[in-house]
């Protein structure tokens, strides 16, 4: 069995700590999230990797924003080496997010998003808080629709928009796409 990563252990500790603060049992959290108690127990011990959807359900049930559960405790960290990047996955797809910034609690967060061609529209529900976003295509091509307008972007192209207006984003031309997304929260 593979050793749990430090990121998974910290994530699990934050879930358990918040669950305890709210006086919830594992069974209570399982009922609120529609996840199994075994999975949640493994998650709290750093032995499981959540999908982005399950992490969102857990954050919602624990009444915290997702970035609070994912946040690093070491505020002084300024470098994220490629072998220490945290990853998030979408359920039922091969889309991955690599978190390129040390903390998710800062105003700006960078993601490297890898989108296989079969993924289709990968747009999830808009973030609860308003954000601005800039996307730069690193590999392949993407089609993005924002506020009723559609653009096809290729390597080196970028787009800047308010996240609440994003309607769809997908890899096009039958190949995978990789892009960097910079998300900035107000204030």
LUMFI-721811 format. One record per residue: residue number from 1; x, y, z of N, C-alpha, C in turn; chain. Coordinates in Angstrom, 3 decimals. Example, Ala and Ser with C-alpha at 12.3 -4.5 7.8 and 13.67 -1.06 7.14 Angstrom:
BEGIN
+-----+----------+----------+----------+----------+----------+----------+----------+----------+----------+---+
!   k !       nx !       ny !       nz !      cax !      cay !      caz !       cx !       cy !       cz ! c !
+-----+----------+----------+----------+----------+----------+----------+----------+----------+----------+---+
!   1 !   13.190 !   -5.690 !    7.800 !   12.300 !   -4.500 !    7.800 !   13.200 !   -3.300 !    7.800 ! A !
!   2 !   12.850 !   -2.250 !    7.080 !   13.670 !   -1.060 !    7.140 !   12.900 !    0.030 !    7.870 ! A !
+-----+----------+----------+----------+----------+----------+----------+----------+----------+----------+---+
//
This chain:
BEGIN
+-----+----------+----------+----------+----------+----------+----------+----------+----------+----------+---+
!   k !       nx !       ny !       nz !      cax !      cay !      caz !       cx !       cy !       cz ! c !
+-----+----------+----------+----------+----------+----------+----------+----------+----------+----------+---+
!   1 !    0.840 !   -1.187 !    0.000 !    0.000 !    0.000 !    0.000 !    0.882 !    1.246 !    0.000 ! A !
!   2 !    0.513 !    2.228 !   -0.818 !    1.272 !    3.464 !   -0.940 !    1.090 !    4.326 !    0.313 ! A !
!   3 !    2.174 !    4.965 !    0.747 !    2.124 !    5.862 !    1.897 !    1.279 !    7.092 !    1.560 ! A !
!   4 !    0.468 !    7.563 !    2.511 !   -0.318 !    8.766 !    2.231 !    0.586 !    9.983 !    2.076 ! A !
!   5 !    0.196 !   10.884 !    1.179 !    0.981 !   12.099 !    0.981 !    0.693 !   13.076 !    2.119 ! A !
!   6 !    1.620 !   13.976 !    2.354 !    1.454 !   14.987 !    3.388 !    0.245 !   15.870 !    3.084 ! A !
!   7 !    0.018 !   16.186 !    1.806 !   -1.147 !   16.996 !    1.422 !   -2.447 !   16.288 !    1.783 ! A !
!   8 !   -2.526 !   14.978 !    1.507 !   -3.730 !   14.224 !    1.834 !   -3.944 !   14.151 !    3.341 ! A !
!   9 !   -2.860 !   13.988 !    4.080 !   -2.963 !   13.931 !    5.541 !   -3.486 !   15.257 !    6.082 ! A !
!  10 !   -2.922 !   16.366 !    5.609 !   -3.364 !   17.692 !    6.072 !   -4.819 !   17.948 !    5.700 ! A !
!  11 !   -5.205 !   17.579 !    4.464 !   -6.586 !   17.746 !    4.020 !   -7.521 !   16.963 !    4.944 ! A !
!  12 !   -7.170 !   15.720 !    5.221 !   -7.978 !   14.891 !    6.104 !   -8.072 !   15.452 !    7.511 ! A !
!  13 !   -6.968 !   15.966 !    8.015 !   -6.962 !   16.553 !    9.360 !   -7.904 !   17.750 !    9.436 ! A !
!  14 !   -7.905 !   18.579 !    8.381 !   -8.789 !   19.751 !    8.371 !  -10.260 !   19.328 !    8.322 ! A !
!  15 !  -10.562 !   18.268 !    7.580 !  -11.944 !   17.767 !    7.536 !  -12.356 !   17.281 !    8.925 ! A !
!  16 !  -11.513 !   16.465 !    9.535 !  -11.841 !   15.911 !   10.848 !  -11.984 !   17.009 !   11.900 ! A !
!  17 !  -11.085 !   17.989 !   11.844 !  -11.136 !   19.091 !   12.805 !  -12.439 !   19.871 !   12.671 ! A !
!  18 !  -12.821 !   20.198 !   11.434 !  -14.051 !   20.959 !   11.207 !  -15.283 !   20.130 !   11.555 ! A !
!  19 !  -15.260 !   18.846 !   11.224 !  -16.377 !   17.956 !   11.563 !  -16.569 !   17.917 !   13.070 ! A !
!  20 !  -15.459 !   17.835 !   13.817 !  -15.518 !   17.816 !   15.286 !  -16.048 !   19.136 !   15.834 ! A !
!  21 !  -15.615 !   20.257 !   15.232 !  -16.103 !   21.572 !   15.661 !  -17.617 !   21.664 !   15.550 ! A !
!  22 !  -18.170 !   21.051 !   14.513 !  -19.614 !   21.081 !   14.282 !  -20.360 !   19.981 !   15.036 ! A !
!  23 !  -19.614 !   19.114 !   15.710 !  -20.241 !   18.025 !   16.459 !  -20.854 !   16.956 !   15.575 ! A !
!  24 !  -20.285 !   16.762 !   14.400 !  -20.805 !   15.772 !   13.459 !  -20.039 !   14.457 !   13.577 ! A !
!  25 !  -20.748 !   13.365 !   13.504 !  -20.103 !   12.057 !   13.424 !  -19.761 !   11.782 !   11.960 ! A !
!  26 !  -18.957 !   10.758 !   11.723 !  -18.685 !   10.354 !   10.336 !  -19.983 !    9.990 !    9.626 ! A !
!  27 !  -20.871 !    9.317 !   10.345 !  -22.160 !    8.925 !    9.753 !  -22.975 !   10.165 !    9.361 ! A !
!  28 !  -22.977 !   11.204 !   10.227 !  -23.687 !   12.445 !    9.908 !  -23.138 !   13.060 !    8.618 ! A !
!  29 !  -21.816 !   13.141 !    8.534 !  -21.183 !   13.728 !    7.354 !  -21.467 !   12.881 !    6.118 ! A !
!  30 !  -21.452 !   11.565 !    6.280 !  -21.747 !   10.666 !    5.158 !  -23.163 !   10.899 !    4.636 ! A !
!  31 !  -24.115 !   11.063 !    5.540 !  -25.501 !   11.299 !    5.127 !  -25.649 !   12.636 !    4.407 ! A !
!  32 !  -24.952 !   13.666 !    4.881 !  -25.063 !   14.997 !    4.279 !  -24.369 !   15.093 !    2.922 ! A !
!  33 !  -23.369 !   14.246 !    2.700 !  -22.590 !   14.329 !    1.460 !  -22.898 !   13.222 !    0.470 ! A !
!  34 !  -23.645 !   12.214 !    0.910 !  -23.925 !   11.032 !    0.093 !  -22.634 !   10.294 !   -0.263 ! A !
!  35 !  -21.675 !   10.312 !    0.682 !  -20.420 !    9.564 !    0.542 !  -20.391 !    8.509 !    1.641 ! A !
!  36 !  -19.654 !    7.435 !    1.449 !  -19.635 !    6.362 !    2.441 !  -18.786 !    6.753 !    3.653 ! A !
!  37 !  -19.142 !    6.193 !    4.805 !  -18.350 !    6.451 !    6.020 !  -16.938 !    5.891 !    5.858 ! A !
!  38 !  -16.795 !    4.785 !    5.141 !  -15.469 !    4.204 !    4.907 !  -14.603 !    5.167 !    4.106 ! A !
!  39 !  -15.165 !    5.735 !    3.032 !  -14.419 !    6.697 !    2.227 !  -14.025 !    7.904 !    3.061 ! A !
!  40 !  -14.965 !    8.450 !    3.832 !  -14.677 !    9.633 !    4.653 !  -13.623 !    9.330 !    5.715 ! A !
!  41 !  -13.699 !    8.153 !    6.315 !  -12.688 !    7.759 !    7.298 !  -11.310 !    7.673 !    6.653 ! A !
!  42 !  -11.245 !    7.047 !    5.479 !   -9.973 !    6.961 !    4.751 !   -9.469 !    8.344 !    4.361 ! A !
!  43 !  -10.389 !    9.215 !    3.983 !  -10.025 !   10.579 !    3.614 !   -9.429 !   11.320 !    4.818 ! A !
!  44 !  -10.053 !   11.185 !    5.959 !   -9.563 !   11.853 !    7.166 !   -8.193 !   11.339 !    7.594 ! A !
!  45 !   -7.872 !   10.120 !    7.219 !   -6.561 !    9.541 !    7.566 !   -5.538 !    9.722 !    6.438 ! A !
!  46 !   -5.937 !   10.425 !    5.381 !   -5.017 !   10.694 !    4.276 !   -4.840 !    9.533 !    3.329 ! A !
!  47 !   -5.725 !    8.551 !    3.396 !   -5.581 !    7.335 !    2.601 !   -6.405 !    7.343 !    1.313 ! A !
!  48 !   -7.164 !    8.415 !    1.080 !   -8.007 !    8.478 !   -0.117 !   -7.835 !    9.834 !   -0.790 ! A !
!  49 !   -8.082 !    9.848 !   -2.093 !   -8.059 !   11.093 !   -2.871 !   -9.484 !   11.434 !   -3.272 ! A !
!  50 !   -9.979 !   12.609 !   -2.887 !  -11.348 !   12.955 !   -3.278 !  -11.387 !   13.500 !   -4.704 ! A !
!  51 !  -12.529 !   13.354 !   -5.341 !  -12.751 !   14.077 !   -6.586 !  -13.097 !   15.512 !   -6.207 ! A !
!  52 !  -13.071 !   16.402 !   -7.178 !  -13.440 !   17.785 !   -6.911 !  -14.893 !   17.853 !   -6.449 ! A !
!  53 !  -15.757 !   17.063 !   -7.051 !  -17.176 !   17.073 !   -6.668 !  -17.365 !   16.617 !   -5.229 ! A !
!  54 !  -16.677 !   15.554 !   -4.810 !  -16.837 !   15.085 !   -3.421 !  -16.225 !   16.083 !   -2.445 ! A !
!  55 !  -15.114 !   16.718 !   -2.813 !  -14.516 !   17.732 !   -1.938 !  -15.468 !   18.911 !   -1.767 ! A !
!  56 !  -16.148 !   19.296 !   -2.846 !  -17.133 !   20.388 !   -2.750 !  -18.295 !   20.001 !   -1.839 ! A !
!  57 !  -18.774 !   18.763 !   -1.964 !  -19.890 !   18.314 !   -1.115 !  -19.475 !   18.315 !    0.348 ! A !
!  58 !  -18.257 !   17.894 !    0.620 !  -17.755 !   17.889 !    2.002 !  -17.667 !   19.316 !    2.525 ! A !
!  59 !  -17.097 !   20.212 !    1.738 !  -16.973 !   21.616 !    2.160 !  -18.349 !   22.217 !    2.432 ! A !
!  60 !  -19.313 !   21.937 !    1.556 !  -20.673 !   22.455 !    1.742 !  -21.272 !   21.925 !    3.053 ! A !
!  61 !  -21.139 !   20.628 !    3.294 !  -21.681 !   20.032 !    4.520 !  -20.997 !   20.588 !    5.770 ! A !
!  62 !  -19.719 !   20.919 !    5.650 !  -18.967 !   21.456 !    6.788 !  -19.080 !   22.974 !    6.887 ! A !
!  63 !  -19.855 !   23.575 !    5.968 !  -20.112 !   25.018 !    5.979 !  -18.840 !   25.852 !    5.897 ! A !
!  64 !  -17.931 !   25.418 !    5.014 !  -16.698 !   26.166 !    4.753 !  -16.483 !   26.222 !    3.246 ! A !
!  65 !  -15.726 !   27.206 !    2.803 !  -15.368 !   27.257 !    1.399 !  -14.293 !   26.202 !    1.149 ! A !
!  66 !  -14.328 !   25.606 !   -0.030 !  -13.420 !   24.519 !   -0.362 !  -11.966 !   24.901 !   -0.159 ! A !
!  67 !  -11.592 !   26.105 !   -0.531 !  -10.183 !   26.488 !   -0.413 !   -9.705 !   26.467 !    1.037 ! A !
!  68 !  -10.623 !   26.581 !    2.003 !  -10.224 !   26.504 !    3.422 !   -9.796 !   25.080 !    3.790 ! A !
!  69 !  -10.417 !   24.091 !    3.182 !  -10.023 !   22.702 !    3.450 !   -8.726 !   22.349 !    2.745 ! A !
!  70 !   -8.500 !   22.968 !    1.585 !   -7.316 !   22.647 !    0.798 !   -6.103 !   23.488 !    1.166 ! A !
!  71 !   -6.319 !   24.552 !    1.929 !   -5.250 !   25.521 !    2.207 !   -4.085 !   24.893 !    2.956 ! A !
!  72 !   -2.894 !   25.328 !    2.602 !   -1.699 !   24.926 !    3.334 !   -1.607 !   25.728 !    4.614 ! A !
!  73 !   -1.011 !   25.154 !    5.626 !   -0.836 !   25.864 !    6.882 !    0.439 !   26.686 !    6.900 ! A !
!  74 !    1.366 !   26.394 !    6.013 !    2.644 !   27.095 !    5.998 !    2.526 !   28.366 !    5.158 ! A !
!  75 !    2.195 !   29.477 !    5.810 !    1.990 !   30.738 !    5.111 !    3.256 !   31.257 !    4.447 ! A !
!  76 !    4.429 !   30.854 !    4.927 !    5.668 !   31.377 !    4.378 !    6.108 !   30.708 !    3.091 ! A !
!  77 !    5.455 !   29.611 !    2.703 !    5.839 !   28.935 !    1.473 !    5.588 !   29.829 !    0.274 ! A !
!  78 !    6.579 !   29.954 !   -0.592 !    6.416 !   30.760 !   -1.801 !    6.713 !   29.972 !   -3.070 ! A !
!  79 !    7.277 !   28.784 !   -2.935 !    7.640 !   27.967 !   -4.092 !    6.855 !   26.658 !   -4.063 ! A !
!  80 !    6.342 !   26.279 !   -5.225 !    5.712 !   24.963 !   -5.390 !    6.505 !   24.259 !   -6.481 ! A !
!  81 !    7.282 !   23.254 !   -6.099 !    8.036 !   22.514 !   -7.104 !    7.092 !   21.573 !   -7.841 ! A !
!  82 !    7.452 !   21.202 !   -9.066 !    6.542 !   20.400 !   -9.889 !    6.187 !   19.064 !   -9.251 ! A !
!  83 !    7.063 !   18.526 !   -8.428 !    6.767 !   17.245 !   -7.782 !    5.936 !   17.403 !   -6.515 ! A !
!  84 !    5.654 !   18.642 !   -6.082 !    4.872 !   18.896 !   -4.872 !    3.513 !   19.528 !   -5.173 ! A !
!  85 !    3.144 !   19.606 !   -6.460 !    1.856 !   20.182 !   -6.806 !    0.724 !   19.307 !   -6.310 ! A !
!  86 !   -0.306 !   19.949 !   -5.824 !   -1.516 !   19.222 !   -5.443 !   -2.390 !   19.068 !   -6.682 ! A !
!  87 !   -3.141 !   17.986 !   -6.742 !   -3.989 !   17.690 !   -7.896 !   -5.437 !   17.535 !   -7.453 ! A !
!  88 !   -6.339 !   18.001 !   -8.294 !   -7.769 !   17.769 !   -8.111 !   -8.280 !   17.129 !   -9.389 ! A !
!  89 !   -9.266 !   16.264 !   -9.245 !   -9.796 !   15.524 !  -10.386 !  -11.296 !   15.718 !  -10.483 ! A !
!  90 !  -11.804 !   15.755 !  -11.710 !  -13.242 !   15.790 !  -11.922 !  -13.767 !   14.361 !  -11.952 ! A !
!  91 !  -14.939 !   14.128 !  -11.363 !  -15.503 !   12.782 !  -11.405 !  -15.859 !   12.379 !  -12.832 ! A !
!  92 !  -15.716 !   11.117 !  -13.118 !  -16.111 !   10.542 !  -14.405 !  -15.426 !   11.189 !  -15.605 ! A !
!  93 !  -14.211 !   11.721 !  -15.417 !  -13.457 !   12.267 !  -16.546 !  -11.975 !   12.206 !  -16.219 ! A !
!  94 !  -11.170 !   12.524 !  -17.205 !   -9.724 !   12.548 !  -17.000 !   -9.201 !   13.965 !  -16.857 ! A !
!  95 !  -10.077 !   14.934 !  -16.609 !   -9.669 !   16.326 !  -16.426 !   -8.951 !   16.442 !  -15.086 ! A !
!  96 !   -7.776 !   17.074 !  -15.096 !   -7.051 !   17.289 !  -13.843 !   -6.696 !   18.752 !  -13.679 ! A !
!  97 !   -6.694 !   19.171 !  -12.451 !   -6.240 !   20.508 !  -12.073 !   -4.983 !   20.326 !  -11.240 ! A !
!  98 !   -3.897 !   20.977 !  -11.615 !   -2.702 !   21.033 !  -10.791 !   -2.679 !   22.417 !  -10.163 ! A !
!  99 !   -2.570 !   22.472 !   -8.857 !   -2.559 !   23.753 !   -8.157 !   -1.124 !   24.256 !   -8.137 ! A !
! 100 !   -0.896 !   25.411 !   -8.756 !    0.455 !   25.924 !   -8.950 !    0.883 !   26.926 !   -7.878 ! A !
! 101 !   -0.034 !   27.354 !   -7.038 !    0.287 !   28.321 !   -5.994 !    0.327 !   27.635 !   -4.631 ! A !
! 102 !    1.121 !   28.163 !   -3.694 !    1.279 !   27.493 !   -2.394 !    0.005 !   27.448 !   -1.557 ! A !
! 103 !   -0.784 !   28.497 !   -1.568 !   -2.001 !   28.528 !   -0.760 !   -3.200 !   28.864 !   -1.622 ! A !
! 104 !   -4.341 !   28.292 !   -1.240 !   -5.592 !   28.610 !   -1.930 !   -6.343 !   29.726 !   -1.217 ! A !
! 105 !   -5.774 !   30.261 !   -0.158 !   -6.443 !   31.296 !    0.612 !   -6.029 !   32.699 !    0.188 ! A !
! 106 !   -5.136 !   32.815 !   -0.743 !   -4.682 !   34.123 !   -1.234 !   -5.670 !   34.668 !   -2.261 ! A !
! 107 !   -5.472 !   35.920 !   -2.653 !   -6.356 !   36.537 !   -3.647 !   -6.227 !   35.879 !   -5.013 ! A !
! 108 !   -5.006 !   35.434 !   -5.370 !   -4.798 !   34.826 !   -6.681 !   -4.382 !   33.364 !   -6.521 ! A !
! 109 !   -4.992 !   32.524 !   -7.337 !   -4.653 !   31.107 !   -7.365 !   -4.422 !   30.718 !   -8.826 ! A !
! 110 !   -3.354 !   29.942 !   -9.064 !   -3.053 !   29.468 !  -10.417 !   -3.303 !   27.967 !  -10.505 ! A !
! 111 !   -3.895 !   27.551 !  -11.623 !   -4.136 !   26.149 !  -11.905 !   -3.568 !   25.826 !  -13.282 ! A !
! 112 !   -3.039 !   24.616 !  -13.435 !   -2.762 !   24.072 !  -14.760 !   -3.830 !   23.012 !  -14.992 ! A !
! 113 !   -4.606 !   23.203 !  -16.048 !   -5.741 !   22.324 !  -16.322 !   -5.424 !   21.483 !  -17.546 ! A !
! 114 !   -5.569 !   20.169 !  -17.411 !   -5.348 !   19.226 !  -18.513 !   -6.702 !   18.641 !  -18.909 ! A !
! 115 !   -7.073 !   18.894 !  -20.179 !   -8.402 !   18.516 !  -20.664 !   -8.272 !   17.536 !  -21.829 ! A !
! 116 !   -8.720 !   16.290 !  -21.649 !   -8.707 !   15.364 !  -22.783 !   -9.843 !   15.720 !  -23.753 ! A !
! 117 !   -9.694 !   15.364 !  -25.016 !  -10.704 !   15.755 !  -26.010 !  -12.086 !   15.179 !  -25.719 ! A !
! 118 !  -12.140 !   14.015 !  -25.104 !  -13.435 !   13.375 !  -24.850 !  -14.182 !   13.983 !  -23.665 ! A !
! 119 !  -13.576 !   14.921 !  -22.958 !  -14.184 !   15.483 !  -21.749 !  -15.398 !   16.348 !  -22.050 ! A !
! 120 !  -15.478 !   16.933 !  -23.245 !  -16.594 !   17.822 !  -23.548 !  -16.508 !   19.095 !  -22.729 ! A !
! 121 !  -17.670 !   19.707 !  -22.453 !  -17.706 !   20.934 !  -21.669 !  -17.330 !   20.626 !  -20.216 ! A !
! 122 !  -16.252 !   21.229 !  -19.731 !  -15.800 !   20.954 !  -18.370 !  -16.234 !   22.027 !  -17.380 ! A !
! 123 !  -17.048 !   22.973 !  -17.832 !  -17.502 !   24.050 !  -16.951 !  -18.303 !   23.472 !  -15.798 ! A !
! 124 !  -17.855 !   23.755 !  -14.595 !  -18.593 !   23.386 !  -13.394 !  -19.424 !   24.600 !  -12.995 ! A !
! 125 !  -20.182 !   24.476 !  -11.927 !  -20.958 !   25.629 !  -11.482 !  -20.018 !   26.770 !  -11.125 ! A !
! 126 !  -20.453 !   28.020 !  -11.375 !  -19.597 !   29.160 !  -11.053 !  -19.251 !   29.175 !   -9.564 ! A !
! 127 !  -18.131 !   29.781 !   -9.232 !  -17.720 !   29.891 !   -7.846 !  -18.723 !   30.738 !   -7.080 ! A !
! 128 !  -18.842 !   30.469 !   -5.775 !  -19.805 !   31.180 !   -4.949 !  -19.470 !   32.669 !   -4.849 ! A !
! 129 !  -18.184 !   32.986 !   -4.847 !  -17.784 !   34.385 !   -4.763 !  -17.357 !   34.870 !   -6.143 ! A !
! 130 !  -17.549 !   36.157 !   -6.430 !  -17.146 !   36.654 !   -7.748 !  -15.629 !   36.608 !   -7.910 ! A !
! 131 !  -15.193 !   36.229 !   -9.079 !  -13.759 !   36.170 !   -9.371 !  -13.507 !   36.685 !  -10.769 ! A !
! 132 !  -12.272 !   37.061 !  -11.011 !  -11.807 !   37.364 !  -12.357 !  -10.846 !   36.256 !  -12.735 ! A !
! 133 !  -10.786 !   35.926 !  -14.018 !   -9.959 !   34.810 !  -14.448 !   -9.252 !   35.156 !  -15.753 ! A !
! 134 !   -8.029 !   34.684 !  -15.871 !   -7.276 !   34.800 !  -17.112 !   -6.786 !   33.401 !  -17.466 ! A !
! 135 !   -7.020 !   32.989 !  -18.688 !   -6.608 !   31.678 !  -19.171 !   -5.593 !   31.872 !  -20.288 ! A !
! 136 !   -4.504 !   31.094 !  -20.237 !   -3.490 !   31.093 !  -21.282 !   -3.347 !   29.656 !  -21.781 ! A !
! 137 !   -3.522 !   29.434 !  -23.074 !   -3.434 !   28.091 !  -23.643 !   -1.959 !   27.717 !  -23.815 ! A !
! 138 !   -1.578 !   26.558 !  -23.255 !   -0.198 !   26.081 !  -23.311 !   -0.014 !   24.976 !  -24.359 ! A !
! 139 !   -1.040 !   24.138 !  -24.547 !   -1.009 !   23.044 !  -25.523 !   -2.402 !   22.868 !  -26.107 ! A !
! 140 !   -2.477 !   22.485 !  -27.373 !   -3.753 !   22.197 !  -28.002 !   -4.566 !   23.454 !  -28.248 ! A !
! 141 !   -5.884 !   23.261 !  -28.349 !   -6.812 !   24.365 !  -28.589 !   -8.029 !   24.194 !  -27.708 ! A !
! 142 !   -8.601 !   25.323 !  -27.285 !   -9.836 !   25.286 !  -26.502 !  -10.868 !   26.207 !  -27.131 ! A !
! 143 !  -12.107 !   25.899 !  -26.855 !  -13.210 !   26.793 !  -27.191 !  -13.823 !   27.210 !  -25.871 ! A !
! 144 !  -14.019 !   28.508 !  -25.709 !  -14.580 !   29.021 !  -24.464 !  -15.734 !   29.955 !  -24.798 ! A !
! 145 !  -16.813 !   29.846 !  -24.021 !  -17.962 !   30.720 !  -24.211 !  -18.156 !   31.522 !  -22.937 ! A !
! 146 !  -18.166 !   32.842 !  -23.096 !  -18.320 !   33.770 !  -21.977 !  -19.373 !   34.795 !  -22.357 ! A !
! 147 !  -20.393 !   34.935 !  -21.529 !  -21.454 !   35.938 !  -21.727 !  -22.017 !   35.906 !  -23.147 ! A !
! 148 !  -22.274 !   34.713 !  -23.650 !  -22.896 !   34.563 !  -24.955 !  -21.966 !   34.668 !  -26.152 ! A !
! 149 !  -20.685 !   34.954 !  -25.924 !  -19.721 !   35.019 !  -27.026 !  -18.798 !   33.817 !  -26.953 ! A !
! 150 !  -18.385 !   33.324 !  -28.115 !  -17.536 !   32.142 !  -28.184 !  -16.211 !   32.491 !  -28.860 ! A !
! 151 !  -15.117 !   31.950 !  -28.297 !  -13.792 !   32.152 !  -28.869 !  -13.080 !   30.818 !  -28.979 ! A !
! 152 !  -12.280 !   30.659 !  -30.035 !  -11.396 !   29.508 !  -30.174 !   -9.976 !   30.010 !  -29.943 ! A !
! 153 !   -9.305 !   29.422 !  -28.949 !   -7.971 !   29.859 !  -28.569 !   -6.970 !   28.748 !  -28.836 ! A !
! 154 !   -5.805 !   29.124 !  -29.332 !   -4.745 !   28.143 !  -29.569 !   -3.527 !   28.515 !  -28.728 ! A !
! 155 !   -2.479 !   27.725 !  -28.845 !   -1.276 !   27.903 !  -28.029 !   -0.825 !   29.364 !  -28.059 ! A !
! 156 !   -0.630 !   29.920 !  -26.870 !   -0.172 !   31.290 !  -26.726 !   -1.284 !   32.314 !  -26.582 ! A !
! 157 !   -2.518 !   31.956 !  -26.967 !   -3.645 !   32.877 !  -26.837 !   -4.102 !   32.945 !  -25.382 ! A !
! 158 !   -4.701 !   34.088 !  -25.008 !   -5.230 !   34.231 !  -23.650 !   -6.568 !   34.948 !  -23.694 ! A !
! 159 !   -7.317 !   34.814 !  -22.618 !   -8.608 !   35.488 !  -22.478 !   -8.768 !   35.876 !  -21.013 ! A !
! 160 !   -9.376 !   37.037 !  -20.786 !   -9.608 !   37.568 !  -19.439 !  -11.096 !   37.830 !  -19.293 ! A !
! 161 !  -11.710 !   37.400 !  -18.169 !  -13.158 !   37.537 !  -18.016 !  -13.545 !   37.413 !  -16.551 ! A !
! 162 !  -14.789 !   37.781 !  -16.268 !  -15.363 !   37.548 !  -14.943 !  -15.922 !   36.130 !  -14.946 ! A !
! 163 !  -15.514 !   35.337 !  -13.960 !  -15.854 !   33.910 !  -13.928 !  -17.353 !   33.667 !  -13.958 ! A !
! 164 !  -18.130 !   34.521 !  -13.355 !  -19.584 !   34.286 !  -13.287 !  -20.241 !   34.279 !  -14.661 ! A !
! 165 !  -19.546 !   34.817 !  -15.682 !  -20.108 !   34.847 !  -17.030 !  -19.648 !   33.679 !  -17.901 ! A !
! 166 !  -18.748 !   32.827 !  -17.391 !  -18.265 !   31.706 !  -18.195 !  -19.374 !   30.661 !  -18.325 ! A !
! 167 !  -19.614 !   30.231 !  -19.558 !  -20.681 !   29.274 !  -19.828 !  -20.154 !   27.893 !  -20.212 ! A !
! 168 !  -19.041 !   27.856 !  -20.962 !  -18.498 !   26.552 !  -21.340 !  -17.028 !   26.688 !  -21.702 ! A !
! 169 !  -16.334 !   25.561 !  -21.577 !  -14.933 !   25.481 !  -21.999 !  -14.650 !   24.030 !  -22.361 ! A !
! 170 !  -13.988 !   23.816 !  -23.503 !  -13.719 !   22.441 !  -23.963 !  -12.478 !   22.422 !  -24.848 ! A !
! 171 !  -11.841 !   21.256 !  -24.886 !  -10.753 !   21.028 !  -25.847 !  -11.389 !   20.802 !  -27.208 ! A !
! 172 !  -10.734 !   21.311 !  -28.262 !  -11.281 !   21.136 !  -29.617 !  -10.213 !   20.566 !  -30.540 ! A !
! 173 !  -10.596 !   20.280 !  -31.744 !   -9.726 !   19.720 !  -32.787 !   -9.251 !   18.311 !  -32.468 ! A !
! 174 !  -10.003 !   17.581 !  -31.649 !   -9.720 !   16.171 !  -31.411 !   -8.504 !   15.861 !  -30.570 ! A !
! 175 !   -7.837 !   16.847 !  -30.037 !   -6.657 !   16.600 !  -29.211 !   -6.835 !   17.138 !  -27.811 ! A !
! 176 !   -5.929 !   16.761 !  -26.917 !   -5.992 !   17.289 !  -25.551 !   -5.565 !   18.754 !  -25.518 ! A !
! 177 !   -5.935 !   19.431 !  -24.456 !   -5.532 !   20.824 !  -24.268 !   -5.004 !   20.998 !  -22.851 ! A !
! 178 !   -4.052 !   21.901 !  -22.710 !   -3.517 !   22.274 !  -21.403 !   -3.537 !   23.793 !  -21.344 ! A !
! 179 !   -4.091 !   24.318 !  -20.247 !   -4.069 !   25.774 !  -20.087 !   -3.778 !   26.137 !  -18.637 ! A !
! 180 !   -3.255 !   27.341 !  -18.470 !   -3.017 !   27.913 !  -17.146 !   -4.174 !   28.855 !  -16.860 ! A !
! 181 !   -4.747 !   28.727 !  -15.687 !   -5.843 !   29.584 !  -15.278 !   -5.417 !   30.346 !  -14.028 ! A !
! 182 !   -5.488 !   31.666 !  -14.093 !   -5.224 !   32.513 !  -12.931 !   -6.570 !   33.046 !  -12.460 ! A !
! 183 !   -6.930 !   32.713 !  -11.220 !   -8.208 !   33.125 !  -10.649 !   -7.909 !   34.128 !   -9.540 ! A !
! 184 !   -8.556 !   35.289 !   -9.623 !   -8.328 !   36.351 !   -8.642 !   -9.654 !   36.688 !   -7.961 ! A !
! 185 !   -9.621 !   36.644 !   -6.617 !  -10.792 !   37.016 !   -5.817 !  -10.728 !   38.512 !   -5.519 ! A !
! 186 !  -11.871 !   39.144 !   -5.351 !  -11.866 !   40.587 !   -5.050 !  -11.323 !   40.846 !   -3.647 ! A !
! 187 !  -10.938 !   42.090 !   -3.450 !  -10.520 !   42.530 !   -2.120 !   -9.124 !   42.324 !   -1.888 ! A !
+-----+----------+----------+----------+----------+----------+----------+----------+----------+----------+---+
//
